[in-house]
Amino acid sequence: MGAIFIRDNTDEVYEQIGAGKYMVVQIAPSVRITLTESLGYAPGTMTTGKIVHALRKIGFWKVFDSDFSADLTIMEEGMEFLNRLRSGGVVPMMTSCCPAWVKYCETYGHEQLAHLSTAKSPQQMFGAVIKTFFAKKEGVHPEKICSVSVMPCTAKKFECKRPEMRESGYQDVDVSITVEELARMIRTAGINFGDLEDQEFDAPFGLGSGAGQIFGTTGGVMEAALRTVYEVVTGEALKTLEFEEVRGMDGIREASFDLKGRKSGWR
């Protein structure tokens, strides 16, 4: 699966840079915090602008934020959930964002497969956008683009190599590296991370909502989905964005919410 033994894929990145590919990278929401800890900063330190600058110095042409595709995922999963409710589809619906969980269901839990969302993960959605819409917008052939992701989980390496993740005819994400791999690349390049000036993500895929940002927290995907589903069902703006009942690490959390007379449970 890629999660049993950690594979170092940095050589693939260097090879693609050397081959003159258009290097495009996306970073997961949690990377903005966990990378700095890998570089010796205090836990919880956020230096997003320095990370963007470091990636450009390494050789990346465009640096994007996976918050963008996390928002896409929430819209897809949220609408799929509502369609299931309205049409009598299979519920409960479970997220398909985690490739290790999806693979586990495929191998050991066939009875759960119908409950999984049909949506791609944020990593794969972004890869598909890069190889289709973005490539066309920039006038670059998809074959000349190397799409890289920086992710917190080694199972993402397995996910991007799945044969079905090339609907456009090109692999959505070519290489996935971990936070530790990126930290080594920064050190190997001799980059003094602390001296870097902050830089912004590239537009338009450097933008994302708060819903995308909380993907990196425990319960964040569920909370983000709740925000979308609540407003669509009730037609009312949320008085507060926080659904603290589904947030946190204290065992299994369950909650029930009133969607204009219809009770929906979340776990």
Kinemage of the C-alpha trace (Angstrom):
@kinemage 1
@onewidth
@group {chain A} dominant
@subgroup {mainchain}
@vectorlist {calphas} color= white
{ca met a 1} P 0.000 0.000 0.000
{ca gly a 2} L 2.886 2.378 0.515
{ca ala a 3} L 2.003 2.769 4.187
{ca ile a 4} L 3.927 -0.285 5.448
{ca phe a 5} L 7.378 0.779 4.277
{ca ile a 6} L 8.179 4.421 3.651
{ca arg a 7} L 9.463 4.938 0.129
{ca asp a 8} L 11.666 7.913 -0.664
{ca asn a 9} L 10.474 9.460 -3.924
{ca thr a 10} L 12.657 12.564 -3.903
{ca asp a 11} L 14.866 11.141 -6.671
{ca glu a 12} L 11.821 11.098 -8.958
{ca val a 13} L 11.262 14.782 -8.250
{ca tyr a 14} L 14.905 15.650 -8.969
{ca glu a 15} L 14.782 13.628 -12.201
{ca gln a 16} L 11.697 15.482 -13.398
{ca ile a 17} L 13.247 18.853 -12.558
{ca gly a 18} L 16.372 17.818 -14.485
{ca ala a 19} L 14.247 16.718 -17.434
{ca gly a 20} L 12.840 20.216 -17.756
{ca lys a 21} L 9.283 19.352 -16.770
{ca tyr a 22} L 6.872 22.061 -15.655
{ca met a 23} L 6.935 21.292 -11.934
{ca val a 24} L 3.632 21.883 -10.150
{ca val a 25} L 3.236 21.139 -6.443
{ca gln a 26} L 0.317 21.113 -4.017
{ca ile a 27} L 0.711 21.008 -0.238
{ca ala a 28} L -1.841 19.532 2.150
{ca pro a 29} L -3.352 21.799 4.853
{ca ser a 30} L -1.405 20.150 7.702
{ca val a 31} L 1.971 20.562 5.954
{ca arg a 32} L 2.120 24.252 6.791
{ca ile a 33} L 2.560 23.263 10.442
{ca thr a 34} L 4.226 19.843 10.403
{ca leu a 35} L 7.007 20.807 7.986
{ca thr a 36} L 8.360 23.526 10.246
{ca glu a 37} L 8.500 21.069 13.146
{ca ser a 38} L 10.582 18.771 10.938
{ca leu a 39} L 12.963 21.684 10.403
{ca gly a 40} L 13.446 22.248 14.113
{ca tyr a 41} L 10.760 24.816 14.895
{ca ala a 42} L 8.479 24.580 17.929
{ca pro a 43} L 5.395 22.389 17.366
{ca gly a 44} L 2.491 24.430 16.000
{ca thr a 45} L 4.645 27.034 14.246
{ca met a 46} L 3.092 28.077 10.941
{ca thr a 47} L 5.363 29.497 8.234
{ca thr a 48} L 3.327 28.989 5.074
{ca gly a 49} L 4.990 31.818 3.155
{ca lys a 50} L 8.469 30.413 3.772
{ca ile a 51} L 7.356 26.966 2.607
{ca val a 52} L 6.072 28.442 -0.667
{ca his a 53} L 9.393 30.292 -1.152
{ca ala a 54} L 11.440 27.145 -0.380
{ca leu a 55} L 9.479 25.105 -2.937
{ca arg a 56} L 10.186 27.682 -5.614
{ca lys a 57} L 13.883 27.692 -4.765
{ca ile a 58} L 13.933 23.888 -5.100
{ca gly a 59} L 12.652 24.228 -8.647
{ca phe a 60} L 8.861 24.235 -8.658
{ca trp a 61} L 7.177 26.369 -11.305
{ca lys a 62} L 3.784 26.675 -9.592
{ca val a 63} L 3.002 26.209 -5.899
{ca phe a 64} L -0.625 25.535 -5.007
{ca asp a 65} L -2.605 24.973 -1.819
{ca ser a 66} L -4.605 21.759 -1.394
{ca asp a 67} L -7.129 23.863 0.543
{ca phe a 68} L -8.529 24.618 -2.914
{ca ser a 69} L -9.246 20.980 -3.728
{ca ala a 70} L -10.360 20.283 -0.157
{ca asp a 71} L -13.140 22.775 -0.868
{ca leu a 72} L -13.946 20.889 -4.079
{ca thr a 73} L -14.123 17.662 -2.083
{ca ile a 74} L -16.489 19.155 0.469
{ca met a 75} L -18.822 20.393 -2.253
{ca glu a 76} L -18.772 16.991 -3.963
{ca glu a 77} L -19.190 14.940 -0.789
{ca gly a 78} L -21.764 17.316 0.650
{ca met a 79} L -23.951 17.248 -2.458
{ca glu a 80} L -23.564 13.484 -2.787
{ca phe a 81} L -24.757 13.072 0.800
{ca leu a 82} L -27.778 15.294 0.160
{ca asn a 83} L -28.628 13.352 -3.005
{ca arg a 84} L -28.487 10.106 -1.059
{ca leu a 85} L -30.814 11.507 1.585
{ca arg a 86} L -33.303 12.733 -0.993
{ca ser a 87} L -33.237 9.652 -3.223
{ca gly a 88} L -33.090 6.982 -0.537
{ca gly a 89} L -29.469 6.114 -1.286
{ca val a 90} L -27.103 4.156 0.923
{ca val a 91} L -26.439 5.797 4.269
{ca pro a 92} L -24.473 6.402 6.353
{ca met a 93} L -22.057 7.839 3.821
{ca met a 94} L -18.376 7.585 4.718
{ca thr a 95} L -15.584 9.782 3.416
{ca ser a 96} L -13.287 8.514 0.673
{ca cys a 97} L -10.500 11.023 1.373
{ca cys a 98} L -8.226 8.488 3.074
{ca pro a 99} L -6.638 5.985 0.634
{ca ala a 100} L -5.657 3.604 3.450
{ca trp a 101} L -9.284 3.440 4.615
{ca val a 102} L -10.531 2.932 1.046
{ca lys a 103} L -8.034 0.120 0.465
{ca tyr a 104} L -8.968 -1.503 3.772
{ca cys a 105} L -12.628 -1.565 2.729
{ca glu a 106} L -11.745 -2.961 -0.683
{ca thr a 107} L -9.703 -5.770 0.888
{ca tyr a 108} L -11.478 -6.583 4.162
{ca gly a 109} L -14.771 -4.713 4.265
{ca his a 110} L -16.634 -5.260 1.010
{ca glu a 111} L -19.916 -4.688 2.843
{ca gln a 112} L -18.813 -1.101 3.503
{ca leu a 113} L -17.966 -0.153 -0.094
{ca ala a 114} L -21.461 1.119 -0.920
{ca his a 115} L -21.171 3.517 2.020
{ca leu a 116} L -18.008 5.171 0.689
{ca ser a 117} L -18.350 8.490 -1.113
{ca thr a 118} L -17.663 8.290 -4.841
{ca ala a 119} L -15.635 11.523 -4.675
{ca lys a 120} L -11.884 11.535 -5.261
{ca ser a 121} L -9.643 12.760 -2.464
{ca pro a 122} L -8.405 16.385 -2.514
{ca gln a 123} L -4.997 15.172 -3.735
{ca gln a 124} L -6.501 13.414 -6.738
{ca met a 125} L -9.034 16.120 -7.537
{ca phe a 126} L -6.237 18.661 -7.670
{ca gly a 127} L -4.123 16.386 -9.848
{ca ala a 128} L -6.994 15.994 -12.299
{ca val a 129} L -7.536 19.768 -12.421
{ca ile a 130} L -3.809 20.340 -13.066
{ca lys a 131} L -3.643 17.859 -15.943
{ca thr a 132} L -6.841 19.164 -17.584
{ca phe a 133} L -8.108 22.692 -16.859
{ca phe a 134} L -4.792 24.128 -15.693
{ca ala a 135} L -2.785 22.572 -18.538
{ca lys a 136} L -5.231 23.998 -21.093
{ca lys a 137} L -5.263 27.409 -19.394
{ca glu a 138} L -1.449 27.615 -19.414
{ca gly a 139} L -1.099 26.176 -22.918
{ca val a 140} L 1.146 23.365 -21.662
{ca his a 141} L 0.715 19.762 -22.796
{ca pro a 142} L -0.121 17.503 -19.804
{ca glu a 143} L 2.827 15.236 -20.689
{ca lys a 144} L 5.177 18.126 -19.933
{ca ile a 145} L 3.728 18.710 -16.466
{ca cys a 146} L 4.990 16.869 -13.393
{ca ser a 147} L 2.332 17.063 -10.700
{ca val a 148} L 3.736 16.607 -7.175
{ca ser a 149} L 1.937 16.506 -3.833
{ca val a 150} L 3.321 17.006 -0.332
{ca met a 151} L 1.162 14.942 1.989
{ca pro a 152} L 1.124 13.885 5.664
{ca cys a 153} L 0.443 10.200 4.897
{ca thr a 154} L 2.558 7.625 3.068
{ca ala a 155} L -0.589 5.904 1.750
{ca lys a 156} L -0.933 8.868 -0.620
{ca lys a 157} L 2.001 7.382 -2.545
{ca phe a 158} L -0.119 4.328 -3.249
{ca glu a 159} L -3.210 6.357 -4.088
{ca cys a 160} L -1.614 8.444 -6.826
{ca lys a 161} L -0.354 5.290 -8.592
{ca arg a 162} L -3.770 3.620 -8.741
{ca pro a 163} L -4.554 2.835 -12.413
{ca glu a 164} L -7.995 4.449 -12.265
{ca met a 165} L -6.461 7.805 -11.291
{ca arg a 166} L -5.828 8.772 -14.933
{ca glu a 167} L -9.270 9.439 -16.369
{ca ser a 168} L -7.874 12.251 -18.524
{ca gly a 169} L -5.377 9.865 -20.099
{ca tyr a 170} L -2.585 11.151 -17.871
{ca gln a 171} L -1.704 10.276 -14.289
{ca asp a 172} L -3.408 12.828 -12.029
{ca val a 173} L -0.525 13.071 -9.548
{ca asp a 174} L 2.886 11.882 -10.698
{ca val a 175} L 4.764 11.860 -7.386
{ca ser a 176} L 3.697 12.146 -3.752
{ca ile a 177} L 6.267 12.960 -1.083
{ca thr a 178} L 5.987 13.237 2.674
{ca val a 179} L 6.772 16.132 4.973
{ca glu a 180} L 10.048 14.466 5.992
{ca glu a 181} L 11.074 14.077 2.356
{ca leu a 182} L 10.437 17.769 1.675
{ca ala a 183} L 12.366 18.728 4.805
{ca arg a 184} L 15.348 16.710 3.524
{ca met a 185} L 15.085 18.372 0.120
{ca ile a 186} L 15.188 21.806 1.754
{ca arg a 187} L 18.239 20.877 3.828
{ca thr a 188} L 19.970 19.214 0.858
{ca ala a 189} L 19.461 22.358 -1.229
{ca gly a 190} L 21.256 24.368 1.456
{ca ile a 191} L 18.240 26.618 1.942
{ca asn a 192} L 18.325 28.688 5.132
{ca phe a 193} L 14.635 28.337 5.871
{ca gly a 194} L 14.582 30.942 8.616
{ca asp a 195} L 15.940 33.660 6.304
{ca leu a 196} L 13.360 33.156 3.568
{ca glu a 197} L 10.893 35.949 2.859
{ca asp a 198} L 7.222 35.003 2.785
{ca gln a 199} L 5.724 34.386 -0.645
{ca glu a 200} L 2.147 33.751 -1.748
{ca phe a 201} L 0.691 30.653 -3.394
{ca asp a 202} L 0.120 30.938 -7.122
{ca ala a 203} L -3.311 32.094 -8.275
{ca pro a 204} L -5.963 30.934 -8.738
{ca phe a 205} L -5.344 27.627 -6.939
{ca gly a 206} L -3.719 29.202 -3.905
{ca leu a 207} L -7.082 30.190 -2.529
{ca gly a 208} L -9.211 28.183 -0.140
{ca ser a 209} L -11.851 28.607 2.528
{ca gly a 210} L -11.647 27.878 6.223
{ca ala a 211} L -13.480 24.613 5.517
{ca gly a 212} L -10.516 23.411 3.470
{ca gln a 213} L -8.014 24.473 6.108
{ca ile a 214} L -9.582 22.386 8.881
{ca phe a 215} L -9.114 19.164 6.858
{ca gly a 216} L -5.828 18.766 8.720
{ca thr a 217} L -7.505 18.536 12.136
{ca thr a 218} L -9.223 15.531 13.699
{ca gly a 219} L -12.900 15.782 12.767
{ca gly a 220} L -12.174 18.560 10.276
{ca val a 221} L -13.569 16.816 7.192
{ca met a 222} L -16.814 16.055 9.009
{ca glu a 223} L -17.127 19.601 10.303
{ca ala a 224} L -16.504 21.058 6.853
{ca ala a 225} L -19.187 18.793 5.372
{ca leu a 226} L -21.642 19.851 8.051
{ca arg a 227} L -21.183 23.510 7.155
{ca thr a 228} L -22.140 22.853 3.533
{ca val a 229} L -24.986 20.440 4.215
{ca tyr a 230} L -26.596 22.618 6.883
{ca glu a 231} L -26.814 25.723 4.698
{ca val a 232} L -28.028 23.838 1.610
{ca val a 233} L -30.764 21.956 3.505
{ca thr a 234} L -32.007 24.824 5.677
{ca gly a 235} L -31.383 27.673 3.245
{ca glu a 236} L -30.090 29.676 6.180
{ca ala a 237} L -26.641 31.079 6.931
{ca leu a 238} L -24.885 29.539 9.884
{ca lys a 239} L -24.835 31.718 12.976
{ca thr a 240} L -21.551 30.096 13.926
{ca leu a 241} L -19.225 28.042 11.718
{ca glu a 242} L -17.990 25.769 14.474
{ca phe a 243} L -19.445 22.293 15.047
{ca glu a 244} L -17.371 21.455 18.097
{ca glu a 245} L -19.353 18.271 18.778
{ca val a 246} L -17.507 16.420 16.011
{ca arg a 247} L -14.093 17.921 16.696
{ca gly a 248} L -11.319 16.481 18.852
{ca met a 249} L -9.502 13.281 19.715
{ca asp a 250} L -11.501 11.969 22.681
{ca gly a 251} L -12.463 8.561 21.323
{ca ile a 252} L -15.449 8.106 19.016
{ca arg a 253} L -17.575 11.235 18.807
{ca glu a 254} L -21.252 11.266 17.870
{ca ala a 255} L -23.658 14.163 17.362
{ca ser a 256} L -27.154 14.856 16.081
{ca phe a 257} L -28.203 18.038 14.284
{ca asp a 258} L -31.637 19.404 13.416
{ca leu a 259} L -31.841 20.294 9.719
{ca lys a 260} L -35.234 22.060 9.727
{ca gly a 261} L -37.061 19.212 11.383
{ca arg a 262} L -34.937 16.399 10.003
{ca lys a 263} L -32.510 14.875 12.439
{ca ser a 264} L -29.140 13.831 11.018
{ca gly a 265} L -26.558 11.919 12.999
{ca trp a 266} L -22.805 12.255 12.599
{ca arg a 267} L -20.014 10.095 13.895
